[in-house]
């Protein structure tokens, strides 16, 4: 069983100290050789993840130690890479579907053009908002970004999240964003129906 705790009483000259487990529990001995991998030397206050063992004298010691921050940083790129792969595949499949719909006469050329224009606008909006966030300027409202995605700019929004690394981690924002994607795609499917075709004809497209 793994535990998480904070290092205390660290003696860097001798390479040992103790760890106080989060939430209470047994205080354990920490030695520099127990870090795996040994990326840097610990200091007081470092949060670590470790296995708790008891030696023959019934004293507790920490083994297989790693820094909690290193673990989080290791996992984040993997999750981010999966999100980018999914987003890229989704845009590719969606683009292929639009081309097929146009070639088979199910959708007018104006529809892919709308998606293209709105995606460019949305990507620019993401870039402007990221620049504003980094420089402390007035931010673009999240509702505006969601509205742009809803009316066809969501492929550009995905590219903004992938390439700019903007709005790609906030869970509440992403939940609403994916809802706008679902609603937009549902509307696109409706345009393939007879009633949707009549609607397009009434618009003259």
C-alpha positions in Angstrom: 0.0 0.0 0.0 1.3 3.4 -0.9 1.2 6.5 1.3 1.7 10.2 0.7 3.4 12.5 3.2 5.7 15.4 3.9 9.4 15.2 4.6 10.5 16.7 7.9 13.8 16.8 9.9 15.8 16.3 6.8 19.6 16.1 7.3 21.1 16.6 3.8 24.7 15.9 5.0 23.7 12.5 6.3 21.0 11.9 3.6 18.1 11.0 5.9 15.1 12.4 7.6 11.5 11.4 8.3 8.1 11.6 6.6 4.8 12.6 8.3 1.9 10.9 6.5 -1.0 13.0 5.3 -4.0 12.4 7.4 -2.0 11.0 10.3 -0.4 7.6 10.8 3.1 6.2 11.4 6.0 8.5 11.1 8.6 6.7 9.0 12.4 6.9 8.4 13.5 8.2 5.0 16.9 7.6 3.4 18.2 9.1 0.3 18.9 5.6 -1.2 15.2 4.7 -1.0 14.3 7.3 -3.7 13.4 5.6 -7.0 14.2 7.3 -9.3 16.6 9.7 -7.5 15.9 12.8 -9.6 17.1 15.3 -7.0 17.9 15.6 -3.3 14.9 16.2 -1.0 14.3 19.1 1.3 12.0 19.7 4.2 8.4 20.1 3.1 8.7 18.0 0.0 5.6 15.8 -0.6 6.5 12.2 -1.4 4.8 8.9 -2.3 6.2 5.8 -0.7 5.7 2.3 0.5 5.6 1.8 4.3 7.7 -1.1 5.7 8.6 -2.3 9.2 12.1 -3.6 10.0 12.9 -6.4 12.5 13.1 -3.8 15.3 9.5 -2.7 14.4 10.7 0.7 13.2 8.9 2.1 10.2 10.8 3.2 7.1 9.8 4.5 3.7 10.8 2.6 0.5 10.2 3.0 -3.2 10.0 6.8 -2.7 9.2 9.3 -5.4 8.3 12.9 -5.4 4.6 13.6 -5.7 5.2 16.5 -8.1 7.3 14.3 -10.4 4.5 11.7 -10.5 1.9 14.4 -11.5 4.2 15.8 -14.2 4.8 12.3 -15.6 1.1 11.6 -15.9 0.0 15.0 -17.3 1.9 14.7 -20.6 0.4 11.2 -21.2 -3.1 12.4 -20.6 -2.5 15.5 -22.7 -1.1 13.3 -25.5 -4.2 11.1 -25.5 -6.5 14.2 -25.6 -4.5 15.6 -28.6 -4.7 12.3 -30.4 -8.4 12.0 -29.9 -9.0 15.6 -31.0 -6.9 15.2 -34.2 -8.7 12.0 -35.1 -12.1 13.5 -34.5 -11.3 16.5 -36.7 -10.0 14.2 -39.5 -13.1 11.9 -39.4 -15.4 14.9 -39.3 -13.7 16.5 -42.3 -13.9 13.3 -44.3 -17.6 13.1 -43.5 -18.2 16.6 -44.7 -16.4 16.0 -48.0 -18.4 12.8 -48.6 -21.6 14.6 -47.8 -20.8 17.3 -50.3 -19.7 14.9 -53.0 -22.8 12.8 -52.6 -25.0 15.9 -52.8 -26.4 15.6 -49.3 -24.9 19.0 -48.2 -24.1 22.1 -50.1 -20.5 23.4 -50.3 -21.5 26.3 -48.1 -21.7 24.1 -45.0 -18.0 23.1 -45.0 -17.1 26.7 -45.8 -19.0 27.8 -42.7 -17.2 25.3 -40.6 -13.8 26.5 -42.0 -14.5 30.2 -41.5 -15.9 29.7 -38.0 -13.0 27.4 -37.0 -10.5 30.0 -38.1 -12.3 32.7 -36.1 -12.5 30.4 -33.1 -8.8 29.5 -33.2 -8.0 33.2 -33.4 -10.3 33.9 -30.4 -8.4 31.2 -28.4 -5.1 32.7 -29.4 -6.2 36.2 -28.3 -7.6 34.9 -25.0 -4.4 33.0 -24.2 -2.3 36.1 -24.9 -4.6 38.1 -22.7 -4.3 35.5 -19.9 -0.5 35.6 -20.1 -0.2 39.4 -20.2 -3.0 40.2 -17.7 -5.3 41.8 -20.2 -9.1 41.7 -20.5 -10.1 38.0 -21.2 -12.6 36.7 -23.7 -15.7 35.4 -21.9 -16.0 31.6 -21.9 -19.6 31.9 -23.1 -18.3 33.6 -26.2 -15.9 30.7 -26.9 -18.7 28.2 -26.4 -21.0 30.1 -28.7 -18.3 30.1 -31.4 -17.9 26.4 -31.0 -21.7 25.8 -31.1 -22.1 27.6 -34.4 -19.4 25.5 -36.2 -16.1 26.6 -34.8 -15.5 23.6 -32.6 -12.8 22.1 -34.9 -10.9 25.3 -34.5 -11.5 25.2 -30.8 -10.0 21.7 -30.6 -7.0 22.9 -32.5 -6.6 25.8 -30.2 -6.7 23.5 -27.2 -4.2 21.1 -28.9 -1.7 23.6 -30.3 -2.0 26.5 -27.9 -2.5 24.4 -24.8 -5.3 26.7 -23.9 -8.6 25.8 -22.1 -7.5 22.2 -22.3 -7.4 21.4 -18.5 -10.4 23.2 -16.9 -13.0 20.4 -16.4 -16.0 22.6 -16.2 -15.1 24.4 -19.4 -14.4 21.2 -21.3 -17.7 19.6 -20.2 -19.7 22.6 -21.7 -17.4 22.6 -24.7 -18.1 18.9 -25.5 -21.8 19.6 -25.1 -21.6 22.3 -27.8 -19.8 19.8 -30.0 -22.6 17.2 -29.5 -25.3 19.8 -30.2 -23.6 21.1 -33.3 -23.0 17.6 -34.8 -26.6 16.7 -34.0 -27.7 19.8 -35.9 -25.5 18.7 -38.8 -27.1 15.3 -38.9 -30.5 17.0 -38.9 -29.5 18.8 -42.1 -29.1 15.4 -43.8 -32.8 14.7 -43.2 -35.7 15.7 -45.5 -36.8 18.5 -43.1 -33.2 19.7 -42.9 -32.9 19.7 -46.7 -36.1 21.8 -46.9 -34.6 24.2 -44.4 -31.4 24.6 -46.5 -33.4 25.2 -49.6 -35.4 27.9 -47.8 -32.1 29.6 -47.1 -31.1 29.4 -50.7 -28.0 27.2 -50.2 
